[in-house]
Amino acid sequence: MKKLSYLLAFLILGSCTSNTIFEKPTDLIPKDTMSLLVQEMMIASSATYIKNKNMERNINYMPLVYERFQIDSVRFQTSNLYYMSKVDEYKLIFEDAKNSLKEQKAYFDNIKSTKDSLRLDSIKRNKDLKKNIDSVSKALKLKDSIPRKIKN
């Protein structure tokens, strides 16, 4: 009896696994476009709590992403569901998006550090220039304070 109950439990657990792969939708978003879409969605979702130019927060930028790619949320959901059923492809899409975002971050960090170094150089030059001006003005004041010999 115990063996039968173990066998029954094993069969029940074995039958609970699901390897459902959905049928490919007719309007499936291609993998490369899906990767770009995921990148933009990550950026849009992270920008929700950052103030924009009008000093507003909590703005939903997802409709702008859908508009940019000329899709609607239903098409994204069906494509996303299809790719989620194929885990290996879905993982590749997200890895591609992640790598691309890392490259973009490195690029913009490089630009930022270049601008910061230029700014620091200009600040240093301004300080050096101010020191030179101060030393020249002190020299002129010192020169004016020395009595001149009067020629007869």
CNS distance restraints for C-alpha pairs under 8 A (distance, minus, plus):
assign (resid   1 and name CA) (resid   5 and name CA) 6.33 0.50 0.50
assign (resid   2 and name CA) (resid   6 and name CA) 6.21 0.50 0.50
assign (resid   3 and name CA) (resid   7 and name CA) 6.09 0.50 0.50
assign (resid   4 and name CA) (resid   8 and name CA) 6.06 0.50 0.50
assign (resid   5 and name CA) (resid   9 and name CA) 6.08 0.50 0.50
assign (resid   6 and name CA) (resid  10 and name CA) 6.08 0.50 0.50
assign (resid   7 and name CA) (resid  11 and name CA) 6.16 0.50 0.50
assign (resid   8 and name CA) (resid  12 and name CA) 6.20 0.50 0.50
assign (resid   9 and name CA) (resid  13 and name CA) 6.21 0.50 0.50
assign (resid  10 and name CA) (resid  14 and name CA) 5.96 0.50 0.50
assign (resid  11 and name CA) (resid  15 and name CA) 6.05 0.50 0.50
assign (resid  12 and name CA) (resid  16 and name CA) 6.43 0.50 0.50
assign (resid  13 and name CA) (resid  17 and name CA) 7.42 0.50 0.50
assign (resid  19 and name CA) (resid  85 and name CA) 7.94 0.50 0.50
assign (resid  20 and name CA) (resid  85 and name CA) 6.56 0.50 0.50
assign (resid  21 and name CA) (resid  82 and name CA) 7.24 0.50 0.50
assign (resid  21 and name CA) (resid  85 and name CA) 5.05 0.50 0.50
assign (resid  21 and name CA) (resid  86 and name CA) 6.66 0.50 0.50
assign (resid  22 and name CA) (resid  81 and name CA) 7.81 0.50 0.50
assign (resid  22 and name CA) (resid  82 and name CA) 5.67 0.50 0.50
assign (resid  22 and name CA) (resid  85 and name CA) 6.45 0.50 0.50
assign (resid  23 and name CA) (resid  82 and name CA) 7.25 0.50 0.50
assign (resid  24 and name CA) (resid  28 and name CA) 7.01 0.50 0.50
assign (resid  24 and name CA) (resid  82 and name CA) 6.57 0.50 0.50
assign (resid  25 and name CA) (resid  78 and name CA) 7.02 0.50 0.50
assign (resid  25 and name CA) (resid  79 and name CA) 7.02 0.50 0.50
assign (resid  25 and name CA) (resid  82 and name CA) 7.56 0.50 0.50
assign (resid  27 and name CA) (resid  75 and name CA) 6.98 0.50 0.50
assign (resid  27 and name CA) (resid  79 and name CA) 7.86 0.50 0.50
assign (resid  28 and name CA) (resid  75 and name CA) 7.40 0.50 0.50
assign (resid  28 and name CA) (resid  78 and name CA) 7.53 0.50 0.50
assign (resid  28 and name CA) (resid  79 and name CA) 5.28 0.50 0.50
assign (resid  29 and name CA) (resid  33 and name CA) 6.48 0.50 0.50
assign (resid  29 and name CA) (resid  34 and name CA) 5.99 0.50 0.50
assign (resid  29 and name CA) (resid  75 and name CA) 7.78 0.50 0.50
assign (resid  29 and name CA) (resid  76 and name CA) 7.41 0.50 0.50
assign (resid  29 and name CA) (resid  79 and name CA) 5.96 0.50 0.50
assign (resid  30 and name CA) (resid  34 and name CA) 5.97 0.50 0.50
assign (resid  31 and name CA) (resid  35 and name CA) 6.12 0.50 0.50
assign (resid  31 and name CA) (resid  93 and name CA) 6.58 0.50 0.50
assign (resid  32 and name CA) (resid  36 and name CA) 6.42 0.50 0.50
assign (resid  32 and name CA) (resid  93 and name CA) 7.56 0.50 0.50
assign (resid  33 and name CA) (resid  37 and name CA) 6.00 0.50 0.50
assign (resid  34 and name CA) (resid  38 and name CA) 6.05 0.50 0.50
assign (resid  34 and name CA) (resid  93 and name CA) 7.10 0.50 0.50
assign (resid  35 and name CA) (resid  39 and name CA) 6.29 0.50 0.50
assign (resid  35 and name CA) (resid  93 and name CA) 5.19 0.50 0.50
assign (resid  35 and name CA) (resid  94 and name CA) 6.58 0.50 0.50
assign (resid  35 and name CA) (resid  96 and name CA) 6.49 0.50 0.50
assign (resid  35 and name CA) (resid  97 and name CA) 5.22 0.50 0.50
assign (resid  36 and name CA) (resid  40 and name CA) 6.29 0.50 0.50
assign (resid  36 and name CA) (resid  97 and name CA) 6.59 0.50 0.50
assign (resid  37 and name CA) (resid  41 and name CA) 6.07 0.50 0.50
assign (resid  37 and name CA) (resid  65 and name CA) 7.48 0.50 0.50
assign (resid  37 and name CA) (resid  69 and name CA) 7.42 0.50 0.50
assign (resid  38 and name CA) (resid  42 and name CA) 6.11 0.50 0.50
assign (resid  38 and name CA) (resid  94 and name CA) 7.33 0.50 0.50
assign (resid  38 and name CA) (resid  97 and name CA) 6.51 0.50 0.50
assign (resid  39 and name CA) (resid  43 and name CA) 6.35 0.50 0.50
assign (resid  39 and name CA) (resid  97 and name CA) 5.35 0.50 0.50
assign (resid  39 and name CA) (resid  98 and name CA) 7.39 0.50 0.50
assign (resid  39 and name CA) (resid 100 and name CA) 7.88 0.50 0.50
assign (resid  39 and name CA) (resid 101 and name CA) 6.83 0.50 0.50
assign (resid  40 and name CA) (resid  44 and name CA) 6.02 0.50 0.50
assign (resid  40 and name CA) (resid  65 and name CA) 6.56 0.50 0.50
assign (resid  41 and name CA) (resid  45 and name CA) 5.95 0.50 0.50
assign (resid  41 and name CA) (resid  62 and name CA) 6.65 0.50 0.50
assign (resid  41 and name CA) (resid  65 and name CA) 6.74 0.50 0.50
assign (resid  42 and name CA) (resid  46 and name CA) 6.15 0.50 0.50
assign (resid  43 and name CA) (resid  47 and name CA) 6.12 0.50 0.50
assign (resid  44 and name CA) (resid  48 and name CA) 6.51 0.50 0.50
assign (resid  44 and name CA) (resid  60 and name CA) 7.74 0.50 0.50
assign (resid  44 and name CA) (resid  61 and name CA) 5.45 0.50 0.50
assign (resid  44 and name CA) (resid  62 and name CA) 6.38 0.50 0.50
assign (resid  44 and name CA) (resid  65 and name CA) 7.61 0.50 0.50
assign (resid  45 and name CA) (resid  60 and name CA) 7.70 0.50 0.50
assign (resid  45 and name CA) (resid  61 and name CA) 7.22 0.50 0.50
assign (resid  45 and name CA) (resid  62 and name CA) 7.52 0.50 0.50
assign (resid  46 and name CA) (resid  50 and name CA) 7.88 0.50 0.50
assign (resid  47 and name CA) (resid  61 and name CA) 7.97 0.50 0.50
assign (resid  48 and name CA) (resid  57 and name CA) 6.47 0.50 0.50
assign (resid  48 and name CA) (resid  58 and name CA) 5.04 0.50 0.50
assign (resid  48 and name CA) (resid  59 and name CA) 5.41 0.50 0.50
assign (resid  48 and name CA) (resid  60 and name CA) 6.22 0.50 0.50
assign (resid  48 and name CA) (resid  61 and name CA) 7.13 0.50 0.50
assign (resid  49 and name CA) (resid  57 and name CA) 5.34 0.50 0.50
assign (resid  49 and name CA) (resid  58 and name CA) 5.26 0.50 0.50
assign (resid  49 and name CA) (resid  59 and name CA) 7.54 0.50 0.50
assign (resid  50 and name CA) (resid  56 and name CA) 7.98 0.50 0.50
assign (resid  50 and name CA) (resid  57 and name CA) 5.85 0.50 0.50
assign (resid  50 and name CA) (resid  58 and name CA) 7.66 0.50 0.50
assign (resid  51 and name CA) (resid  55 and name CA) 4.90 0.50 0.50
assign (resid  51 and name CA) (resid  56 and name CA) 5.13 0.50 0.50
assign (resid  51 and name CA) (resid  57 and name CA) 4.94 0.50 0.50
assign (resid  52 and name CA) (resid  56 and name CA) 5.58 0.50 0.50
assign (resid  52 and name CA) (resid  57 and name CA) 6.82 0.50 0.50
assign (resid  61 and name CA) (resid  65 and name CA) 6.65 0.50 0.50
assign (resid  62 and name CA) (resid  66 and name CA) 6.29 0.50 0.50
assign (resid  63 and name CA) (resid  67 and name CA) 6.06 0.50 0.50
assign (resid  64 and name CA) (resid  68 and name CA) 6.06 0.50 0.50
assign (resid  65 and name CA) (resid  69 and name CA) 6.41 0.50 0.50
assign (resid  66 and name CA) (resid  70 and name CA) 5.84 0.50 0.50
assign (resid  66 and name CA) (resid  71 and name CA) 5.22 0.50 0.50
assign (resid  66 and name CA) (resid  72 and name CA) 5.78 0.50 0.50
assign (resid  66 and name CA) (resid  73 and name CA) 6.97 0.50 0.50
assign (resid  67 and name CA) (resid  71 and name CA) 6.36 0.50 0.50
assign (resid  67 and name CA) (resid  72 and name CA) 7.58 0.50 0.50
assign (resid  71 and name CA) (resid  75 and name CA) 6.44 0.50 0.50
assign (resid  71 and name CA) (resid  76 and name CA) 7.16 0.50 0.50
assign (resid  72 and name CA) (resid  76 and name CA) 6.51 0.50 0.50
assign (resid  73 and name CA) (resid  77 and name CA) 6.06 0.50 0.50
assign (resid  74 and name CA) (resid  78 and name CA) 6.22 0.50 0.50
assign (resid  75 and name CA) (resid  79 and name CA) 6.16 0.50 0.50
assign (resid  76 and name CA) (resid  80 and name CA) 5.82 0.50 0.50
assign (resid  77 and name CA) (resid  81 and name CA) 5.98 0.50 0.50
assign (resid  78 and name CA) (resid  82 and name CA) 6.21 0.50 0.50
assign (resid  79 and name CA) (resid  83 and name CA) 6.20 0.50 0.50
assign (resid  80 and name CA) (resid  84 and name CA) 5.97 0.50 0.50
assign (resid  81 and name CA) (resid  85 and name CA) 6.38 0.50 0.50
assign (resid  82 and name CA) (resid  86 and name CA) 6.87 0.50 0.50
assign (resid  83 and name CA) (resid  87 and name CA) 6.84 0.50 0.50
assign (resid  83 and name CA) (resid  89 and name CA) 6.51 0.50 0.50
assign (resid  83 and name CA) (resid  90 and name CA) 5.23 0.50 0.50
assign (resid  84 and name CA) (resid  90 and name CA) 5.76 0.50 0.50
assign (resid  86 and name CA) (resid  90 and name CA) 6.20 0.50 0.50
assign (resid  87 and name CA) (resid  91 and name CA) 5.97 0.50 0.50
assign (resid  88 and name CA) (resid  92 and name CA) 6.33 0.50 0.50
assign (resid  89 and name CA) (resid  93 and name CA) 6.25 0.50 0.50
assign (resid  90 and name CA) (resid  94 and name CA) 6.39 0.50 0.50
assign (resid  91 and name CA) (resid  95 and name CA) 6.08 0.50 0.50
assign (resid  92 and name CA) (resid  96 and name CA) 6.01 0.50 0.50
assign (resid  93 and name CA) (resid  97 and name CA) 6.25 0.50 0.50
assign (resid  94 and name CA) (resid  98 and name CA) 5.99 0.50 0.50
assign (resid  95 and name CA) (resid  99 and name CA) 6.05 0.50 0.50
assign (resid  96 and name CA) (resid 100 and name CA) 6.12 0.50 0.50
assign (resid  97 and name CA) (resid 101 and name CA) 6.17 0.50 0.50
assign (resid  98 and name CA) (resid 102 and name CA) 6.23 0.50 0.50
assign (resid  99 and name CA) (resid 103 and name CA) 6.27 0.50 0.50
assign (resid 100 and name CA) (resid 104 and name CA) 6.23 0.50 0.50
assign (resid 101 and name CA) (resid 105 and name CA) 6.08 0.50 0.50
assign (resid 102 and name CA) (resid 106 and name CA) 6.16 0.50 0.50
assign (resid 103 and name CA) (resid 107 and name CA) 6.17 0.50 0.50
assign (resid 104 and name CA) (resid 108 and name CA) 6.20 0.50 0.50
assign (resid 105 and name CA) (resid 109 and name CA) 5.92 0.50 0.50
assign (resid 106 and name CA) (resid 110 and name CA) 6.08 0.50 0.50
assign (resid 107 and name CA) (resid 111 and name CA) 6.42 0.50 0.50
assign (resid 108 and name CA) (resid 112 and name CA) 6.06 0.50 0.50
assign (resid 109 and name CA) (resid 113 and name CA) 6.07 0.50 0.50
assign (resid 110 and name CA) (resid 114 and name CA) 6.14 0.50 0.50
assign (resid 111 and name CA) (resid 115 and name CA) 6.20 0.50 0.50
assign (resid 112 and name CA) (resid 116 and name CA) 6.02 0.50 0.50
assign (resid 113 and name CA) (resid 117 and name CA) 6.01 0.50 0.50
assign (resid 114 and name CA) (resid 118 and name CA) 6.17 0.50 0.50
assign (resid 115 and name CA) (resid 119 and name CA) 6.05 0.50 0.50
assign (resid 116 and name CA) (resid 120 and name CA) 6.08 0.50 0.50
assign (resid 117 and name CA) (resid 121 and name CA) 6.03 0.50 0.50
assign (resid 118 and name CA) (resid 122 and name CA) 6.18 0.50 0.50
assign (resid 119 and name CA) (resid 123 and name CA) 6.18 0.50 0.50
assign (resid 120 and name CA) (resid 124 and name CA) 6.10 0.50 0.50
assign (resid 121 and name CA) (resid 125 and name CA) 6.10 0.50 0.50
assign (resid 122 and name CA) (resid 126 and name CA) 6.08 0.50 0.50
assign (resid 123 and name CA) (resid 127 and name CA) 6.20 0.50 0.50
assign (resid 124 and name CA) (resid 128 and name CA) 6.13 0.50 0.50
assign (resid 125 and name CA) (resid 129 and name CA) 5.99 0.50 0.50
assign (resid 126 and name CA) (resid 130 and name CA) 6.04 0.50 0.50
assign (resid 127 and name CA) (resid 131 and name CA) 6.18 0.50 0.50
assign (resid 128 and name CA) (resid 132 and name CA) 6.23 0.50 0.50
assign (resid 129 and name CA) (resid 133 and name CA) 6.15 0.50 0.50
assign (resid 130 and name CA) (resid 134 and name CA) 6.02 0.50 0.50
assign (resid 131 and name CA) (resid 135 and name CA) 6.08 0.50 0.50
assign (resid 132 and name CA) (resid 136 and name CA) 6.11 0.50 0.50
assign (resid 133 and name CA) (resid 137 and name CA) 6.04 0.50 0.50
assign (resid 134 and name CA) (resid 138 and name CA) 6.08 0.50 0.50
assign (resid 135 and name CA) (resid 139 and name CA) 6.14 0.50 0.50
assign (resid 136 and name CA) (resid 140 and name CA) 6.19 0.50 0.50
assign (resid 137 and name CA) (resid 141 and name CA) 6.15 0.50 0.50
assign (resid 138 and name CA) (resid 142 and name CA) 6.02 0.50 0.50
assign (resid 139 and name CA) (resid 143 and name CA) 6.04 0.50 0.50
assign (resid 140 and name CA) (resid 144 and name CA) 6.17 0.50 0.50
assign (resid 141 and name CA) (resid 145 and name CA) 6.25 0.50 0.50
assign (resid 142 and name CA) (resid 146 and name CA) 6.60 0.50 0.50
